[in-house]
Amino acid sequence: MFKWIGLKRCLSLILTLWLGGCSASLPPPPLDTAQQLLDRACHYLWSKQSDDGGWHSETHGLLRSGQALTPFVLHALVEATPQLNEQQRDQVERALDFIRSSVNSDGVVGLGDPDVAEYPNYASAFAVRCLVAAGRQQDRDLIELICRYLQSQQFSDDRGFGRDHPVHGAWGFGGPLPRGGSPGHVDISYTRHVLEALRDADAIDEKIAGRSQLFLNRMQREGGFYFSPVVGAANKGNTAEDDEGIIYLPYATATSEGLLALLASGVQLADRRVLGALAWLESHPDLDHPGGIPSDHPEQWGKVLFYYHLAIRGEVAIASSNSDHLLEPLAILLADRQRVDGSFVNPHGTLMKEDDPILATTLAITALDAALCR
């Protein structure tokens, strides 16, 4: 019997705050409506699993191999489907086999094609979370192998990034580093996902936690978080100037990532850093546009991050566990966006790949699962 160890703690950060940005004329959806949205979305994703056990993008070539997409989808599906029927249990087994077969001899997922790296740190992190949650004795050595890889990927003195370097304590894209001493793409999202994987595997020691918290402390400003210390454009144009030049300002999805990363690193809910992030999110409650991102940004970040924003606000609600209220505004926003086949898609989402219905539907499932969490 398959046993999934999920995080089913739920928060609603004062319902009226979350309602910001939603029309007052829209009544909250009944519970069965939100459940129906979730059930249809899950049915769609289960139907898209390939014969090899993986999920493969039909929209983006970079996600076509299924190395990164499969553990991401599987994790969301089983979190949202705690009672698996016989067919779904078989599908989970095939997905786990796919994940196991995707791990190379160095413990990395996402390097199946020697010419194209498929988000190796992200893919490896979700692989760990799926294998740990499955709870199989046979996977212990494989989990340890992947965790050793992920631990080695933290930017530290050993990798040539000392305590004063802005990426010290963080994680980036993964795989070999670019030439010339550059850390490559480093951001708070990769850092959060790796920390969550290592936490699930009980593989965070004091040194890893200390370095990661140093990085996160540097990324927090006025309670919120910005996205990357080395990739300026990744901060979505949310900048200001001071005596030292351009500074990056917080915005909602980055703040949510930072909050979840703090918790994964071992920081407690009552810590001032977590409370500061929660307060920042409470002061930017709109769900239909990530607070802090300029609405007139030429790349329309507020639109291309729509499902990602809903999903991560839901994840914050689950992880924070402050009340038993439903996050009804999430279901309100999603109710008229679900397609006939149960999928979701973002017509503005090419930049963040939310135009892929498998990816967008997975994010919507995470949000709906939070909306229904009791």
N, C-alpha and C positions, 0 to 999 in steps of 0.2 A: 504494500500500500504506500502510495506516494504521500509524503508528509512535507508540507511547505511551512517554513517558519517565517511568517510575515510580520511586519510592523503594523499593527492595526490600532494604534492609539490615535485619537482624533481630537482636533481643536477646531473651534470656530472663534476667530478673533473678533468678538463683539459684532453681531450680525449687521447692525446698522452701518458700521464702518466698511464692511465688505460690500455693502449695497451701493457704495459710491459709484457713479458712472452708469448704473442700471436705471432704466425708466421706472419712475414711481408707479406708473399705470400698469406695470406687469405684475400680476400676482405670483407668489412663489409656486413652483410646480409641486404637485402632490408627489409623495415618495415613490408611488408606483411608476410615475412618469419618468423620474430620474433613473429608477432601476431598469425600466424598459430601454432607455437610452443606452445604459451601460451594457445590458444583455445583448442588444443588437450590435453594439460596437465589438464586444467580445466575440460574438458569433462570426462577424466579418473577419476578424483577425485569425481565429481558428481555421476558417475556410481558406485563408491565404497561405497556410503552411505548405511548403513543398514536400515532395516525396522523400527528399533527403533529410527531412526534419527541420530544415532552416526556413527562415523568412528572407526573401530576396526582393530587393527593390526593382520595380518595373519602371521606375521614373529616373533614377540616378545611377549611373554606372559605378560610382564609387561605393555604393551600398549593395551592389548586385550580388557580390559573393556571399553575403549573409553573415560574415564574421562579426561585424559590429551590430547589425540589425537583430540577429536572432536572440542573443542574450537580453537585449533591451526589450524586445517584444515579450519574450517568455517571462521575464521578471514582472512586467506590468500585468500580464494576463493572469498569472497565478496569484498575485497579490489581490486581484479583483475577483477571482473565482476560487474562493477557499474550499468549496465543495465540488470536487472534480468528478464528472461522470466517467464511465469506463473508457469511452473513446478519448476523452480529454487526457486521462492518465496515460494512455498509449501515446498521444501526441506529445505530452511532456517528456516521456522517455525518449522519443525520437529526437526531440529538440536537445535534450541533454547529451545524447550521443553525438549530435552535430557539433555542439560546443566542445565536447572532449576532443573530437577529431580536429578542431580548429587550433588547438594549443600546440605550438611548436616545441622543439627540444629545449628552448631557453625559457619556456613558460609564457610565451607571448601569443596573444590572439590578435589577428589583424595583419599579419605579415605573410599570409598565404601566397600572395603574389609578390615576387621579389622586386617588381618594378613599381608597385603601388601599395603604400602603407595605408591601411584602413583604420585610422584612429586607434592605434594599438593600446594606448593607456586606457582609453574609454572602453574599448571592446574587452580588454583583459579584466577591467574592474567589474563590469557587468557579468562576465563569465564567472568570476569568483562568487559574486552574490548569488547567482543561480545555483552553483554547485554547493555552496554552503547551505543554502536554504533547503536543497533537496535532501541533505543530511545523509548521504551515502558513505559508508565506510570506505568503499573502493576509490572514492575521490580525494581522500585525505592527502595523499602524496602529490596529486595534481594541484590541489589547492595551495599547498605549501610552495610548490614550484612557481606558480603564478604570483603568489604573494612575494616571494623573493625577488622576482623581476620588478614588481611594482615598488617594493621598498627601495630597490636600487635606483629607481627612476626619480626619487626625490632630489631636488637640487640642493647640494650640500658642499662642504669643503672637499669631500672626496671626489666630487665631480668637477671641481674647479670653480665653484660658486660659493664664495665665502659669506660670512654673516652679513656683511655690508652690501652684498649684491641684492637688488630688488626682488629677484626670484628665489632667493634662499628660502628653503622650506616648502616650496611649491612643487607642483607637477605640471608637465606640459603635454604636448601631443604624443610623445613616446617614440621608441625606436632610437636609432643612432642620432646623435646631436649633429646639427649643421656645422660646417667648418668655420674656422675663424673665432671660436670661442662664444658663438651666439647660442643662447638657450632655445632658439626657435620660438614657436608659438606657446606661450605660457599664459594660463588664465585661471580664474577662481573656480570655473566649472570643472576642468580636469582635476584640480586639486580636491574639490568636494567629492567627486565620484570615486577617486582612488581612496580617499580617507574612509568613505562609507564601506567600500569593499574590504579594506584592511580591518576596519572595526568589526564587520560581520564575521571575519575569519579570526578575530582576536589576535591580530598581527601588528598592533601599534604599540611600540615601546615608548619609553619616556623621551628618548632622543627624537624619534619621528614626530611625536606629539608636540614637543617643544619647538622644533623647527617649523612645523606647520602653523602653530599658533603665532610665532613671530611673523611669519608671512601674512597671516590673516589680520594681525594687529595693524600692520602697515597698510593694509588695503581698506581698513575701516575709517570712514570719515563722517562725522556728525551722526553716528549710529548706523548709517548705511554703508554699503560696500560698492566699490567700482570693480571693473572686470579684469583688467590686465595692466601690469606695471610696465610692460615692454612692447605691447602692440597697441599703439595709440588709437588706431581706427576701430579697434574692437570695443572701445568704450562708448560707441554709439553717438559720438558728437556731444556728449554731455560734459562740457568743460567750462572752466572759468580761468581767470588769470589773477595771480598774486605777485608779490615782489620777486619771486623766483621763476615766474613764467607761467605756462599753462599747467593747470592741475585738473585732474579727473574727478568728477562728482559722482555720487551714488545714484543708482537707479534700481528699480524694483527686482528684476530678475537676478542681477548681480548681488543685491542685498540678500535675497532668498538663498542664493548659493552660499554666500558667506556665512549666513546663520546656520545652514545645514552642515557646512564644513566645520564650524566651531563645535557643534554638537557631536559630530563624528569623531573629532579629535579628543573628545573627553571633557569638554567644557560643559558645565551644568546649566540647566534652564534658568536658574536664578542668577547666573553671572551677569555682571553689568554689560558685557559685550553682547550677549544674547538679548538681554532686555532692551539694549539700545537699538539693535536691529529690528526687534519686534515693534518698538515704538516708531521707528522710521517707516515700517510697512503700514502700521496703523494710520500714519499721517499721509500715506499715499495709497488709499484703499481701492482706487479704480481697477477693475479687472479687465475692461475692454481696451486698456492702453497701459503699458508698464510705466508707472510713475517715474519721473526723472528723465525719460528719453524725450528729446524735443519732438513735438508733433509735426514740425515742418522739416524734419531731417530728410534730405533727398533720397536716401535709401529706404525710407519708410520703415524703420526698425520697429516702431510700435505695431505695425500691421504684420510684418513677417514673423514676429515672435508671438503671435496670438496664442496658439495652443501651448507653446512652451511656457508662456507666462501663466496660463491657467493651471498647467500641471504642477509647476513648481510652487505656486501659491498653495495648491492642495497639499503638496508634500510638506510644506512648512506647517500647515494646519495639523496634519497627522503627527509630525515629529514633536510639535510643541505641546499638544495634548492639554489644552486649557479648559475646554468645555465639551459638552455633548451635543451642542447645536449643530444643525446641518449647514453646510456651506451652500445654501440654496441659490445664491447668485451664479454660481458656476453652472448649475443645471439650466438656469434661465438663459444664460448666454449660449449654451450648447443646443438647446431644444430645437431651434429652427435652423441649425446648421448641419444636422445629421442627414446624410443622403439616404436614398431608398435602400441601398444595400447594407446600411449600418455604419458606413465609413464617414470620416470627416476629411476635409481637404482645405488647405488655405490657398486661395487664388493669388495671394500676394507672396507666397512663401518660398519662392525659388532660392533666395539668398540663404535661408536656413533649412531648406529642403522640406518645408511643411507642405509643399505642393505634392509630396509623396503621401498617398492616403494611408499607407501602412504606418509611416512615421507619425503623421498627424493624428491618426486614430489611436495609436498607442499613448500619445500625450493626452488625448481627450479621455481615455480610460483612466489614467492616473488622476485627472481632475474629478471625474465622476465618482470614482471610488472614494475620494475624500469627501465629496458632497454627500455621499450616502453613509459615511462612517458614523457610527453611533457611539 
